[in-house]
């Protein structure tokens, strides 16, 4: 498990995307589970919050079908 420090103005989805390459509901839920109290900061994090990053499996890309081809 990796730990990062927030910068002033960071958002949880932004941190997830930059750190893990995903910002879906599963990733956000896992982040809040291993970081109790993180939600108390609100949507915009202050600088210096220590955040543990979850270890998650990579997302499998979904296949898109274009019915117009």
PyMOL Python script that loads the backbone (N, CA, C, O; Angstrom):
from pymol import cmd

cmd.read_pdbstr("""\
ATOM      1  N   UNK A   1       0.838  -1.165   0.000  1.00  0.00           N
ATOM      2  CA  UNK A   1       0.000   0.000   0.000  1.00  0.00           C
ATOM      3  C   UNK A   1       0.891   1.239   0.000  1.00  0.00           C
ATOM      4  O   UNK A   1       1.844   1.340   0.773  1.00  0.00           O
ATOM      5  N   UNK A   2       0.564   2.164  -0.872  1.00  0.00           N
ATOM      6  CA  UNK A   2       1.317   3.411  -1.008  1.00  0.00           C
ATOM      7  C   UNK A   2       0.609   4.534  -0.259  1.00  0.00           C
ATOM      8  O   UNK A   2      -0.617   4.526  -0.146  1.00  0.00           O
ATOM      9  N   UNK A   3       1.360   5.484   0.243  1.00  0.00           N
ATOM     10  CA  UNK A   3       0.799   6.634   0.939  1.00  0.00           C
ATOM     11  C   UNK A   3       1.244   7.905   0.225  1.00  0.00           C
ATOM     12  O   UNK A   3       2.402   8.036  -0.173  1.00  0.00           O
ATOM     13  N   UNK A   4       0.305   8.841   0.069  1.00  0.00           N
ATOM     14  CA  UNK A   4       0.611  10.125  -0.556  1.00  0.00           C
ATOM     15  C   UNK A   4       0.153  11.244   0.363  1.00  0.00           C
ATOM     16  O   UNK A   4      -0.628  11.014   1.286  1.00  0.00           O
ATOM     17  N   UNK A   5       0.632  12.442   0.116  1.00  0.00           N
ATOM     18  CA  UNK A   5       0.186  13.641   0.831  1.00  0.00           C
ATOM     19  C   UNK A   5      -0.584  14.517  -0.139  1.00  0.00           C
ATOM     20  O   UNK A   5      -0.171  14.711  -1.283  1.00  0.00           O
ATOM     21  N   UNK A   6      -1.709  15.046   0.327  1.00  0.00           N
ATOM     22  CA  UNK A   6      -2.505  15.920  -0.528  1.00  0.00           C
ATOM     23  C   UNK A   6      -1.853  17.295  -0.628  1.00  0.00           C
ATOM     24  O   UNK A   6      -1.090  17.717   0.242  1.00  0.00           O
ATOM     25  N   UNK A   7      -2.180  17.964  -1.711  1.00  0.00           N
ATOM     26  CA  UNK A   7      -1.805  19.369  -1.882  1.00  0.00           C
ATOM     27  C   UNK A   7      -3.069  20.188  -1.682  1.00  0.00           C
ATOM     28  O   UNK A   7      -4.173  19.664  -1.832  1.00  0.00           O
ATOM     29  N   UNK A   8      -2.931  21.430  -1.356  1.00  0.00           N
ATOM     30  CA  UNK A   8      -4.086  22.282  -1.137  1.00  0.00           C
ATOM     31  C   UNK A   8      -4.958  22.320  -2.397  1.00  0.00           C
ATOM     32  O   UNK A   8      -4.483  22.656  -3.481  1.00  0.00           O
ATOM     33  N   UNK A   9      -6.240  21.973  -2.237  1.00  0.00           N
ATOM     34  CA  UNK A   9      -7.176  22.005  -3.360  1.00  0.00           C
ATOM     35  C   UNK A   9      -7.359  20.682  -4.068  1.00  0.00           C
ATOM     36  O   UNK A   9      -8.153  20.602  -5.005  1.00  0.00           O
ATOM     37  N   UNK A  10      -6.657  19.640  -3.657  1.00  0.00           N
ATOM     38  CA  UNK A  10      -6.825  18.328  -4.294  1.00  0.00           C
ATOM     39  C   UNK A  10      -8.230  17.795  -4.064  1.00  0.00           C
ATOM     40  O   UNK A  10      -8.852  18.064  -3.037  1.00  0.00           O
ATOM     41  N   UNK A  11      -8.714  17.043  -5.030  1.00  0.00           N
ATOM     42  CA  UNK A  11     -10.000  16.358  -4.952  1.00  0.00           C
ATOM     43  C   UNK A  11      -9.742  14.856  -4.951  1.00  0.00           C
ATOM     44  O   UNK A  11      -8.791  14.389  -5.577  1.00  0.00           O
ATOM     45  N   UNK A  12     -10.589  14.096  -4.250  1.00  0.00           N
ATOM     46  CA  UNK A  12     -10.395  12.644  -4.170  1.00  0.00           C
ATOM     47  C   UNK A  12     -10.402  11.997  -5.556  1.00  0.00           C
ATOM     48  O   UNK A  12      -9.498  11.212  -5.844  1.00  0.00           O
ATOM     49  N   UNK A  13     -11.383  12.286  -6.437  1.00  0.00           N
ATOM     50  CA  UNK A  13     -11.335  11.662  -7.764  1.00  0.00           C
ATOM     51  C   UNK A  13     -10.057  12.007  -8.541  1.00  0.00           C
ATOM     52  O   UNK A  13      -9.508  11.172  -9.261  1.00  0.00           O
ATOM     53  N   UNK A  14      -9.604  13.234  -8.382  1.00  0.00           N
ATOM     54  CA  UNK A  14      -8.369  13.666  -9.051  1.00  0.00           C
ATOM     55  C   UNK A  14      -7.176  12.862  -8.540  1.00  0.00           C
ATOM     56  O   UNK A  14      -6.354  12.399  -9.331  1.00  0.00           O
ATOM     57  N   UNK A  15      -7.078  12.693  -7.219  1.00  0.00           N
ATOM     58  CA  UNK A  15      -5.974  11.912  -6.647  1.00  0.00           C
ATOM     59  C   UNK A  15      -6.025  10.462  -7.105  1.00  0.00           C
ATOM     60  O   UNK A  15      -4.994   9.867  -7.420  1.00  0.00           O
ATOM     61  N   UNK A  16      -7.232   9.892  -7.141  1.00  0.00           N
ATOM     62  CA  UNK A  16      -7.372   8.508  -7.592  1.00  0.00           C
ATOM     63  C   UNK A  16      -6.935   8.362  -9.045  1.00  0.00           C
ATOM     64  O   UNK A  16      -6.228   7.416  -9.391  1.00  0.00           O
ATOM     65  N   UNK A  17      -7.349   9.288  -9.885  1.00  0.00           N
ATOM     66  CA  UNK A  17      -7.010   9.199 -11.297  1.00  0.00           C
ATOM     67  C   UNK A  17      -5.503   9.349 -11.518  1.00  0.00           C
ATOM     68  O   UNK A  17      -4.903   8.598 -12.288  1.00  0.00           O
ATOM     69  N   UNK A  18      -4.905  10.315 -10.844  1.00  0.00           N
ATOM     70  CA  UNK A  18      -3.470  10.541 -11.016  1.00  0.00           C
ATOM     71  C   UNK A  18      -2.625   9.421 -10.420  1.00  0.00           C
ATOM     72  O   UNK A  18      -1.556   9.104 -10.941  1.00  0.00           O
ATOM     73  N   UNK A  19      -3.099   8.823  -9.332  1.00  0.00           N
ATOM     74  CA  UNK A  19      -2.318   7.794  -8.644  1.00  0.00           C
ATOM     75  C   UNK A  19      -2.591   6.381  -9.136  1.00  0.00           C
ATOM     76  O   UNK A  19      -1.677   5.560  -9.211  1.00  0.00           O
ATOM     77  N   UNK A  20      -3.852   6.093  -9.472  1.00  0.00           N
ATOM     78  CA  UNK A  20      -4.226   4.726  -9.826  1.00  0.00           C
ATOM     79  C   UNK A  20      -4.736   4.574 -11.258  1.00  0.00           C
ATOM     80  O   UNK A  20      -4.917   3.454 -11.736  1.00  0.00           O
ATOM     81  N   UNK A  21      -4.966   5.681 -11.934  1.00  0.00           N
ATOM     82  CA  UNK A  21      -5.481   5.606 -13.292  1.00  0.00           C
ATOM     83  C   UNK A  21      -6.953   5.246 -13.361  1.00  0.00           C
ATOM     84  O   UNK A  21      -7.443   4.807 -14.401  1.00  0.00           O
ATOM     85  N   UNK A  22      -7.657   5.432 -12.256  1.00  0.00           N
ATOM     86  CA  UNK A  22      -9.101   5.179 -12.239  1.00  0.00           C
ATOM     87  C   UNK A  22      -9.743   6.005 -11.133  1.00  0.00           C
ATOM     88  O   UNK A  22      -9.124   6.275 -10.103  1.00  0.00           O
ATOM     89  N   UNK A  23     -10.978   6.397 -11.356  1.00  0.00           N
ATOM     90  CA  UNK A  23     -11.687   7.194 -10.360  1.00  0.00           C
ATOM     91  C   UNK A  23     -13.148   6.763 -10.248  1.00  0.00           C
ATOM     92  O   UNK A  23     -14.036   7.581 -10.009  1.00  0.00           O
ATOM     93  N   UNK A  24     -13.376   5.471 -10.426  1.00  0.00           N
ATOM     94  CA  UNK A  24     -14.727   4.928 -10.376  1.00  0.00           C
ATOM     95  C   UNK A  24     -15.201   4.770  -8.929  1.00  0.00           C
ATOM     96  O   UNK A  24     -14.440   4.993  -7.988  1.00  0.00           O
ATOM     97  N   UNK A  25     -16.463   4.385  -8.769  1.00  0.00           N
ATOM     98  CA  UNK A  25     -17.051   4.243  -7.435  1.00  0.00           C
ATOM     99  C   UNK A  25     -16.334   3.207  -6.579  1.00  0.00           C
ATOM    100  O   UNK A  25     -16.165   3.414  -5.378  1.00  0.00           O
ATOM    101  N   UNK A  26     -15.912   2.103  -7.172  1.00  0.00           N
ATOM    102  CA  UNK A  26     -15.216   1.049  -6.428  1.00  0.00           C
ATOM    103  C   UNK A  26     -13.905   1.587  -5.840  1.00  0.00           C
ATOM    104  O   UNK A  26     -13.579   1.309  -4.686  1.00  0.00           O
ATOM    105  N   UNK A  27     -13.168   2.345  -6.627  1.00  0.00           N
ATOM    106  CA  UNK A  27     -11.899   2.906  -6.168  1.00  0.00           C
ATOM    107  C   UNK A  27     -12.125   3.932  -5.060  1.00  0.00           C
ATOM    108  O   UNK A  27     -11.390   3.962  -4.074  1.00  0.00           O
ATOM    109  N   UNK A  28     -13.140   4.767  -5.227  1.00  0.00           N
ATOM    110  CA  UNK A  28     -13.428   5.786  -4.218  1.00  0.00           C
ATOM    111  C   UNK A  28     -13.887   5.145  -2.905  1.00  0.00           C
ATOM    112  O   UNK A  28     -13.475   5.573  -1.827  1.00  0.00           O
ATOM    113  N   UNK A  29     -14.725   4.136  -2.994  1.00  0.00           N
ATOM    114  CA  UNK A  29     -15.187   3.440  -1.791  1.00  0.00           C
ATOM    115  C   UNK A  29     -14.020   2.776  -1.059  1.00  0.00           C
ATOM    116  O   UNK A  29     -13.934   2.854   0.166  1.00  0.00           O
ATOM    117  N   UNK A  30     -13.125   2.127  -1.801  1.00  0.00           N
ATOM    118  CA  UNK A  30     -11.962   1.487  -1.194  1.00  0.00           C
ATOM    119  C   UNK A  30     -11.060   2.522  -0.517  1.00  0.00           C
ATOM    120  O   UNK A  30     -10.519   2.267   0.559  1.00  0.00           O
ATOM    121  N   UNK A  31     -10.900   3.672  -1.140  1.00  0.00           N
ATOM    122  CA  UNK A  31     -10.067   4.733  -0.565  1.00  0.00           C
ATOM    123  C   UNK A  31     -10.636   5.202   0.769  1.00  0.00           C
ATOM    124  O   UNK A  31      -9.901   5.339   1.747  1.00  0.00           O
ATOM    125  N   UNK A  32     -11.937   5.448   0.808  1.00  0.00           N
ATOM    126  CA  UNK A  32     -12.555   5.917   2.052  1.00  0.00           C
ATOM    127  C   UNK A  32     -12.550   4.831   3.132  1.00  0.00           C
ATOM    128  O   UNK A  32     -12.475   5.145   4.320  1.00  0.00           O
ATOM    129  N   UNK A  33     -12.628   3.560   2.731  1.00  0.00           N
ATOM    130  CA  UNK A  33     -12.597   2.478   3.717  1.00  0.00           C
ATOM    131  C   UNK A  33     -11.260   2.391   4.449  1.00  0.00           C
ATOM    132  O   UNK A  33     -11.224   2.122   5.649  1.00  0.00           O
ATOM    133  N   UNK A  34     -10.172   2.616   3.735  1.00  0.00           N
ATOM    134  CA  UNK A  34      -8.859   2.496   4.378  1.00  0.00           C
ATOM    135  C   UNK A  34      -8.355   3.827   4.933  1.00  0.00           C
ATOM    136  O   UNK A  34      -7.277   3.891   5.523  1.00  0.00           O
ATOM    137  N   UNK A  35      -9.145   4.897   4.739  1.00  0.00           N
ATOM    138  CA  UNK A  35      -8.793   6.215   5.266  1.00  0.00           C
ATOM    139  C   UNK A  35      -9.967   6.782   6.063  1.00  0.00           C
ATOM    140  O   UNK A  35     -10.610   7.738   5.629  1.00  0.00           O
ATOM    141  N   UNK A  36     -10.248   6.188   7.239  1.00  0.00           N
ATOM    142  CA  UNK A  36     -11.368   6.703   8.019  1.00  0.00           C
ATOM    143  C   UNK A  36     -11.133   8.175   8.386  1.00  0.00           C
ATOM    144  O   UNK A  36     -10.027   8.567   8.756  1.00  0.00           O
ATOM    145  N   UNK A  37     -12.177   8.962   8.279  1.00  0.00           N
ATOM    146  CA  UNK A  37     -12.073  10.384   8.597  1.00  0.00           C
ATOM    147  C   UNK A  37     -11.747  11.256   7.404  1.00  0.00           C
ATOM    148  O   UNK A  37     -11.826  12.480   7.507  1.00  0.00           O
ATOM    149  N   UNK A  38     -11.387  10.675   6.284  1.00  0.00           N
ATOM    150  CA  UNK A  38     -11.039  11.466   5.101  1.00  0.00           C
ATOM    151  C   UNK A  38     -12.234  12.275   4.607  1.00  0.00           C
ATOM    152  O   UNK A  38     -12.070  13.404   4.145  1.00  0.00           O
ATOM    153  N   UNK A  39     -13.423  11.711   4.701  1.00  0.00           N
ATOM    154  CA  UNK A  39     -14.628  12.406   4.235  1.00  0.00           C
ATOM    155  C   UNK A  39     -14.927  13.657   5.054  1.00  0.00           C
ATOM    156  O   UNK A  39     -15.636  14.548   4.588  1.00  0.00           O
ATOM    157  N   UNK A  40     -14.395  13.728   6.265  1.00  0.00           N
ATOM    158  CA  UNK A  40     -14.639  14.895   7.113  1.00  0.00           C
ATOM    159  C   UNK A  40     -14.006  16.166   6.545  1.00  0.00           C
ATOM    160  O   UNK A  40     -14.409  17.271   6.909  1.00  0.00           O
ATOM    161  N   UNK A  41     -13.024  16.021   5.659  1.00  0.00           N
ATOM    162  CA  UNK A  41     -12.385  17.185   5.047  1.00  0.00           C
ATOM    163  C   UNK A  41     -13.268  17.834   3.989  1.00  0.00           C
ATOM    164  O   UNK A  41     -13.029  18.978   3.603  1.00  0.00           O
ATOM    165  N   UNK A  42     -14.280  17.120   3.518  1.00  0.00           N
ATOM    166  CA  UNK A  42     -15.139  17.655   2.470  1.00  0.00           C
ATOM    167  C   UNK A  42     -14.574  17.364   1.092  1.00  0.00           C
ATOM    168  O   UNK A  42     -13.618  16.602   0.951  1.00  0.00           O
ATOM    169  N   UNK A  43     -15.177  17.981   0.065  1.00  0.00           N
ATOM    170  CA  UNK A  43     -14.770  17.666  -1.315  1.00  0.00           C
ATOM    171  C   UNK A  43     -13.393  18.184  -1.705  1.00  0.00           C
ATOM    172  O   UNK A  43     -12.739  17.597  -2.567  1.00  0.00           O
ATOM    173  N   UNK A  44     -12.942  19.268  -1.089  1.00  0.00           N
ATOM    174  CA  UNK A  44     -11.640  19.851  -1.416  1.00  0.00           C
ATOM    175  C   UNK A  44     -10.711  19.635  -0.228  1.00  0.00           C
ATOM    176  O   UNK A  44     -10.977  20.104   0.879  1.00  0.00           O
ATOM    177  N   UNK A  45      -9.615  18.918  -0.476  1.00  0.00           N
ATOM    178  CA  UNK A  45      -8.694  18.570   0.611  1.00  0.00           C
ATOM    179  C   UNK A  45      -7.681  19.684   0.874  1.00  0.00           C
ATOM    180  O   UNK A  45      -7.241  20.363  -0.055  1.00  0.00           O
ATOM    181  N   UNK A  46      -7.316  19.867   2.136  1.00  0.00           N
ATOM    182  CA  UNK A  46      -6.232  20.804   2.435  1.00  0.00           C
ATOM    183  C   UNK A  46      -4.880  20.139   2.171  1.00  0.00           C
ATOM    184  O   UNK A  46      -4.809  18.937   1.919  1.00  0.00           O
ATOM    185  N   UNK A  47      -3.842  20.912   2.230  1.00  0.00           N
ATOM    186  CA  UNK A  47      -2.494  20.372   2.029  1.00  0.00           C
ATOM    187  C   UNK A  47      -2.073  19.534   3.228  1.00  0.00           C
ATOM    188  O   UNK A  47      -2.421  19.838   4.368  1.00  0.00           O
ATOM    189  N   UNK A  48      -1.312  18.465   2.950  1.00  0.00           N
ATOM    190  CA  UNK A  48      -0.685  17.683   3.996  1.00  0.00           C
ATOM    191  C   UNK A  48      -1.494  16.552   4.589  1.00  0.00           C
ATOM    192  O   UNK A  48      -1.096  15.982   5.604  1.00  0.00           O
ATOM    193  N   UNK A  49      -2.632  16.208   3.978  1.00  0.00           N
ATOM    194  CA  UNK A  49      -3.418  15.075   4.473  1.00  0.00           C
ATOM    195  C   UNK A  49      -2.763  13.797   3.975  1.00  0.00           C
ATOM    196  O   UNK A  49      -2.567  13.626   2.771  1.00  0.00           O
ATOM    197  N   UNK A  50      -2.423  12.898   4.893  1.00  0.00           N
ATOM    198  CA  UNK A  50      -1.815  11.621   4.520  1.00  0.00           C
ATOM    199  C   UNK A  50      -2.913  10.670   4.063  1.00  0.00           C
ATOM    200  O   UNK A  50      -3.865  10.408   4.799  1.00  0.00           O
ATOM    201  N   UNK A  51      -2.775  10.156   2.846  1.00  0.00           N
ATOM    202  CA  UNK A  51      -3.797   9.305   2.248  1.00  0.00           C
ATOM    203  C   UNK A  51      -3.166   7.994   1.809  1.00  0.00           C
ATOM    204  O   UNK A  51      -2.207   7.973   1.038  1.00  0.00           O
ATOM    205  N   UNK A  52      -3.728   6.895   2.319  1.00  0.00           N
ATOM    206  CA  UNK A  52      -3.290   5.563   1.895  1.00  0.00           C
ATOM    207  C   UNK A  52      -4.066   5.198   0.637  1.00  0.00           C
ATOM    208  O   UNK A  52      -5.288   5.336   0.583  1.00  0.00           O
ATOM    209  N   UNK A  53      -3.342   4.732  -0.368  1.00  0.00           N
ATOM    210  CA  UNK A  53      -3.980   4.334  -1.625  1.00  0.00           C
ATOM    211  C   UNK A  53      -4.300   2.846  -1.600  1.00  0.00           C
ATOM    212  O   UNK A  53      -3.457   2.040  -1.207  1.00  0.00           O
ATOM    213  N   UNK A  54      -5.507   2.470  -2.013  1.00  0.00           N
ATOM    214  CA  UNK A  54      -5.866   1.053  -2.033  1.00  0.00           C
ATOM    215  C   UNK A  54      -5.164   0.329  -3.178  1.00  0.00           C
ATOM    216  O   UNK A  54      -4.774   0.937  -4.175  1.00  0.00           O
ATOM    217  N   UNK A  55      -5.015  -0.964  -3.013  1.00  0.00           N
ATOM    218  CA  UNK A  55      -4.502  -1.806  -4.087  1.00  0.00           C
ATOM    219  C   UNK A  55      -5.722  -2.420  -4.762  1.00  0.00           C
ATOM    220  O   UNK A  55      -6.458  -3.193  -4.149  1.00  0.00           O
ATOM    221  N   UNK A  56      -5.927  -2.074  -6.012  1.00  0.00           N
ATOM    222  CA  UNK A  56      -7.117  -2.502  -6.743  1.00  0.00           C
ATOM    223  C   UNK A  56      -6.729  -3.215  -8.031  1.00  0.00           C
ATOM    224  O   UNK A  56      -5.683  -2.926  -8.612  1.00  0.00           O
ATOM    225  N   UNK A  57      -7.568  -4.144  -8.478  1.00  0.00           N
ATOM    226  CA  UNK A  57      -7.304  -4.768  -9.776  1.00  0.00           C
ATOM    227  C   UNK A  57      -7.556  -3.760 -10.893  1.00  0.00           C
ATOM    228  O   UNK A  57      -8.336  -2.820 -10.737  1.00  0.00           O
ATOM    229  N   UNK A  58      -6.894  -3.970 -11.998  1.00  0.00           N
ATOM    230  CA  UNK A  58      -7.111  -3.094 -13.149  1.00  0.00           C
ATOM    231  C   UNK A  58      -8.509  -3.322 -13.697  1.00  0.00           C
ATOM    232  O   UNK A  58      -9.028  -4.437 -13.664  1.00  0.00           O
ATOM    233  N   UNK A  59      -9.107  -2.261 -14.196  1.00  0.00           N
ATOM    234  CA  UNK A  59     -10.424  -2.389 -14.808  1.00  0.00           C
ATOM    235  C   UNK A  59     -10.294  -3.029 -16.184  1.00  0.00           C
ATOM    236  O   UNK A  59      -9.368  -2.728 -16.937  1.00  0.00           O
ATOM    237  N   UNK A  60     -11.218  -3.900 -16.495  1.00  0.00           N
ATOM    238  CA  UNK A  60     -11.260  -4.513 -17.811  1.00  0.00           C
ATOM    239  C   UNK A  60     -12.065  -3.588 -18.713  1.00  0.00           C
ATOM    240  O   UNK A  60     -13.215  -3.276 -18.400  1.00  0.00           O
ATOM    241  N   UNK A  61     -11.491  -3.145 -19.818  1.00  0.00           N
ATOM    242  CA  UNK A  61     -12.237  -2.248 -20.700  1.00  0.00           C
ATOM    243  C   UNK A  61     -13.494  -2.928 -21.226  1.00  0.00           C
ATOM    244  O   UNK A  61     -13.489  -4.111 -21.568  1.00  0.00           O
ATOM    245  N   UNK A  62     -14.559  -2.156 -21.280  1.00  0.00           N
ATOM    246  CA  UNK A  62     -15.799  -2.700 -21.830  1.00  0.00           C
ATOM    247  C   UNK A  62     -15.804  -2.494 -23.330  1.00  0.00           C
ATOM    248  O   UNK A  62     -15.230  -1.538 -23.852  1.00  0.00           O
ATOM    249  N   UNK A  63     -16.457  -3.403 -24.000  1.00  0.00           N
ATOM    250  CA  UNK A  63     -16.530  -3.330 -25.459  1.00  0.00           C
ATOM    251  C   UNK A  63     -17.710  -2.450 -25.861  1.00  0.00           C
ATOM    252  O   UNK A  63     -18.826  -2.626 -25.373  1.00  0.00           O
ATOM    253  N   UNK A  64     -17.449  -1.515 -26.745  1.00  0.00           N
ATOM    254  CA  UNK A  64     -18.504  -0.639 -27.251  1.00  0.00           C
ATOM    255  C   UNK A  64     -18.897  -1.110 -28.636  1.00  0.00           C
ATOM    256  O   UNK A  64     -18.043  -1.329 -29.495  1.00  0.00           O
ATOM    257  N   UNK A  65     -20.171  -1.262 -28.846  1.00  0.00           N
ATOM    258  CA  UNK A  65     -20.678  -1.681 -30.135  1.00  0.00           C
ATOM    259  C   UNK A  65     -21.374  -0.508 -30.784  1.00  0.00           C
ATOM    260  O   UNK A  65     -22.274   0.096 -30.201  1.00  0.00           O
ATOM    261  N   UNK A  66     -20.956  -0.190 -31.987  1.00  0.00           N
ATOM    262  CA  UNK A  66     -21.579   0.877 -32.748  1.00  0.00           C
ATOM    263  C   UNK A  66     -22.593   0.261 -33.693  1.00  0.00           C
ATOM    264  O   UNK A  66     -22.223  -0.462 -34.618  1.00  0.00           O
ATOM    265  N   UNK A  67     -23.859   0.538 -33.471  1.00  0.00           N
ATOM    266  CA  UNK A  67     -24.894  -0.096 -34.299  1.00  0.00           C
ATOM    267  C   UNK A  67     -24.996   0.533 -35.690  1.00  0.00           C
ATOM    268  O   UNK A  67     -25.736   0.033 -36.537  1.00  0.00           O
ATOM    269  N   UNK A  68     -24.264   1.621 -35.936  1.00  0.00           N
ATOM    270  CA  UNK A  68     -24.350   2.304 -37.210  1.00  0.00           C
ATOM    271  C   UNK A  68     -23.309   1.819 -38.209  1.00  0.00           C
ATOM    272  O   UNK A  68     -23.305   2.286 -39.348  1.00  0.00           O
ATOM    273  N   UNK A  69     -22.437   0.910 -37.830  1.00  0.00           N
ATOM    274  CA  UNK A  69     -21.432   0.409 -38.779  1.00  0.00           C
ATOM    275  C   UNK A  69     -22.012  -0.643 -39.685  1.00  0.00           C
ATOM    276  O   UNK A  69     -21.308  -1.174 -40.545  1.00  0.00           O
TER     277      UNK A  69
END
""", "prot")
cmd.dss("prot")
cmd.show_as("cartoon", "prot")
cmd.util.cbc("prot")
cmd.orient("prot")
